[in-house]
Amino acid sequence: MCYFDQVIWACGNWRWGKFREQCNKEHRIGETCGLKLIYGRQDEAKNWKV
């Protein structure tokens, strides 16, 4: 398991942010981040146009 920041825009879209830390309780062979968890939340005021 790994912890990442989450970036959330005012329109409701989101993406994974910066890597924060890895949990050593998960023992998987060949895969370092089998599960992404939210460490913190970062709100962005911008609205993106498509």
C-alpha positions in Angstrom: 0.0 0.0 0.0 1.1 3.5 -0.8 -0.1 6.9 0.3 -0.5 9.7 -2.1 -1.9 13.3 -2.1 -5.2 13.8 -3.9 -5.8 16.9 -6.0 -9.4 17.9 -6.3 -10.7 20.7 -8.6 -13.8 22.9 -8.0 -15.6 21.0 -10.9 -15.3 17.7 -9.0 -12.5 16.1 -11.1 -9.5 14.7 -9.2 -6.1 13.1 -9.8 -3.4 11.4 -7.8 -0.8 13.9 -6.5 2.6 13.4 -5.0 3.7 10.1 -3.5 4.0 10.4 0.3 4.9 7.1 1.9 4.8 3.4 1.6 3.2 1.0 4.1 5.5 -1.9 4.9 2.7 -4.1 6.2 1.8 -5.2 2.7 4.1 -7.9 1.5 3.8 -8.4 -2.3 6.3 -9.8 -4.7 7.1 -7.6 -7.7 4.6 -4.9 -7.0 5.4 -2.0 -4.7 2.1 -0.2 -4.6 -0.8 -2.6 -4.9 -3.2 -0.2 -3.3 -3.3 3.6 -3.4 -4.6 5.4 -0.4 -5.2 9.1 0.3 -2.6 10.7 2.6 -4.0 14.3 2.2 -6.2 16.4 0.1 -5.3 19.5 -2.0 -8.2 21.6 -3.3 -7.7 23.6 -6.5 -10.0 26.6 -7.2 -9.4 26.4 -11.0 -12.1 25.1 -13.3 -10.7 23.4 -16.4 -12.3 23.8 -19.9 -12.5 20.8 -22.2 
